[in-house]
Amino acid sequence: MRIKVCGLKHAENIGAVAALGPDYVGFICYAPSPRYASGLQDEILAALPEGIYKTAVFVNEDEEIITKLIDNYNFDAVQLHGNESPEFCELFRDKATVIKAFGIDEDFDFDRLVGYAGKVDYFLFDTKTPKHGGSGQSFDWRLLNGYKLNVPFFLSGGLSLDNLGEVKAIDHPQFFGVDLNSKFELEPGLKDIDKLKKAFEILK
């Protein structure tokens, strides 16, 4: 079970999260988000332990800006959280691991993902909201039974200490990892290290 902690933006907090040993850490490069990581300092990212994937999260961003930020900050992965096409996602695979996020509800058609197979490395399934994630709401995980492709996925949306036991019980061959965010915060962008420690103990 891989663990991604998303929505980091404070230098000391980033270091404390990294000390827990997550597999991925996420930095939101989307100005409307309350977790927008404005003014990221490359020395903070450079100080992260090797083996932690530094992930930049974008929503309908221009190709040039994404490429520039990958180069400037040496991001290992990009997470695309908007209406990006399969062809757009594939543009970055020579530079970074590509995670394509989708908001899931009872009307979601998993067949729409077929075109992304072979063009992204992972999917991320979040709860469908107007705000592109960070809602703290979970969706009905039984809907995952409708996913039949061979692309591994992260699960996101409302994960908390109260339901991580249920998460561990999800039996899907492509279930790759979890994305921890708003339920593990003291305020948007500031992670609760004690809660995260307990989450890591449950998941590991």
C-alpha positions in Angstrom: 0.0 0.0 0.0 1.7 3.2 -1.2 0.9 6.4 0.8 0.7 9.8 -0.7 0.3 12.9 1.5 -1.1 15.8 -0.5 -1.5 19.5 -0.1 1.8 20.5 1.6 2.9 24.1 1.7 4.8 24.9 5.0 8.5 24.2 5.1 8.8 22.8 8.6 5.6 20.8 8.2 7.0 19.3 4.9 10.0 18.1 6.7 8.0 16.5 9.5 5.8 14.7 7.0 8.8 13.5 5.0 10.3 12.1 8.2 7.3 9.7 8.4 8.4 8.1 5.1 5.5 8.6 2.7 6.0 7.2 -0.8 4.6 10.4 -2.4 4.1 14.0 -1.3 1.9 16.4 -3.2 2.2 20.1 -3.8 -0.9 21.8 -5.3 0.0 24.2 -8.1 -3.5 25.5 -8.5 -4.1 29.0 -7.2 -7.9 28.7 -6.3 -7.0 25.8 -3.8 -6.6 26.7 -0.1 -3.6 24.4 -0.2 -1.9 26.3 -3.1 1.8 25.9 -2.6 2.8 29.4 -3.7 6.4 30.4 -3.2 7.8 26.9 -3.1 11.5 26.9 -2.5 13.5 24.5 -4.5 15.9 23.9 -1.6 13.1 22.6 0.5 12.1 20.1 -2.2 15.8 19.2 -2.8 16.1 18.3 0.9 13.4 15.7 0.7 14.8 12.1 1.2 15.5 10.2 -2.0 12.7 7.8 -2.7 9.9 10.1 -2.0 8.1 11.1 -5.2 7.7 14.9 -5.3 4.3 15.3 -7.0 3.0 18.6 -8.5 -0.8 18.8 -8.8 -2.3 20.8 -11.7 -5.9 21.6 -12.9 -6.2 22.4 -16.6 -2.8 24.1 -16.7 -0.8 25.0 -19.8 1.8 22.5 -21.1 4.5 25.1 -20.9 3.9 26.0 -17.3 3.8 22.3 -16.2 7.0 21.6 -18.1 8.7 24.6 -16.5 7.7 23.7 -13.0 8.9 20.1 -13.5 12.2 21.4 -14.6 12.5 24.1 -11.9 11.7 21.9 -9.0 12.7 18.4 -10.2 9.2 17.0 -9.7 9.1 13.2 -10.0 5.4 13.1 -10.7 2.5 15.2 -12.0 -1.1 14.8 -11.0 -3.6 16.2 -13.5 -6.9 17.0 -11.8 -8.8 18.7 -14.6 -10.2 17.9 -18.0 -6.8 16.9 -19.5 -7.0 14.6 -22.6 -5.1 11.3 -22.9 -2.8 13.0 -25.4 -2.1 15.9 -23.1 -1.3 13.5 -20.2 1.2 11.6 -22.4 3.2 14.8 -23.1 4.9 14.6 -19.7 5.7 10.9 -19.4 9.3 11.4 -20.6 9.8 13.8 -17.7 7.7 12.4 -14.8 5.3 9.8 -13.6 1.8 10.8 -14.7 -1.2 10.4 -12.4 -4.6 11.3 -13.9 -7.4 12.1 -11.4 -11.1 11.6 -11.8 -14.0 12.6 -9.6 -16.2 9.6 -9.0 -20.0 9.4 -8.3 -22.7 6.9 -9.0 -23.0 8.2 -12.6 -19.3 7.8 -13.5 -18.6 5.7 -16.5 -15.3 3.9 -16.2 -15.3 3.2 -19.9 -14.2 6.8 -20.4 -10.8 5.8 -19.0 -10.0 3.4 -21.8 -8.3 6.1 -23.9 -5.9 6.9 -21.0 -4.5 3.4 -20.7 -0.9 3.4 -21.9 -0.8 7.2 -21.7 -0.7 7.6 -17.9 1.0 5.6 -15.1 -1.7 5.8 -12.5 -5.3 6.9 -12.0 -6.5 8.7 -8.8 -10.1 8.2 -7.9 -11.5 11.1 -5.8 -15.0 12.2 -4.8 -16.6 14.2 -7.5 -17.0 17.9 -6.4 -16.9 21.2 -8.2 -13.6 22.1 -6.5 -11.3 19.4 -7.9 -10.6 17.5 -4.7 -9.9 18.4 -1.1 -13.5 18.1 -0.1 -13.1 15.7 2.8 -16.0 13.6 1.4 -15.7 10.0 0.4 -17.6 8.2 -2.4 -19.2 4.8 -2.4 -16.1 2.5 -2.8 -18.3 -0.3 -4.1 -18.3 1.7 -7.4 -14.6 0.6 -7.8 -15.9 -2.8 -8.8 -16.8 -1.2 -12.2 -13.1 -0.4 -12.9 -11.6 -3.2 -15.1 -8.5 -1.7 -16.7 -4.9 -2.7 -15.8 -3.8 0.8 -14.8 -3.1 0.9 -11.0 -5.0 3.6 -9.0 -4.8 5.7 -5.9 -7.9 6.2 -3.7 -8.6 9.7 -2.5 -11.5 11.6 -1.0 -12.5 11.7 2.7 -9.9 9.2 3.9 -9.6 9.5 7.7 -8.6 7.5 10.8 -12.2 6.4 11.1 -12.3 4.6 7.7 -8.7 3.5 7.0 -9.6 0.0 8.3 -12.3 -0.2 5.6 -9.8 1.0 3.0 -7.4 -1.8 3.8 -10.3 -4.2 3.2 -10.8 -3.0 -0.4 -9.9 -6.0 -2.6 -9.2 -4.8 -6.0 -6.2 -6.0 -8.1 -5.2 -2.5 -9.2 -5.6 -0.8 -5.8 -2.1 0.8 -5.5 -2.2 3.5 -2.8 -4.0 6.1 -0.8 -4.0 9.8 -0.9 -4.3 11.5 2.5 -5.2 15.1 2.6 -7.9 17.2 4.3 -8.8 14.8 7.2 -5.2 14.9 8.4 -4.9 18.7 8.8 -4.8 21.3 11.5 -5.7 23.9 8.8 -5.6 23.8 5.0 -2.0 22.9 4.0 -0.8 22.2 7.5 -0.7 18.5 8.3 -1.5 17.0 11.7 1.6 14.8 12.2 0.1 12.8 15.1 -2.9 11.8 13.0 -0.6 10.9 10.1 1.6 8.8 12.3 -1.5 6.8 13.3 -2.6 6.5 9.7 0.9 5.2 8.7 0.7 2.6 11.5 -2.7 1.4 10.3 -1.7 1.2 6.6 1.7 -0.2 7.0 
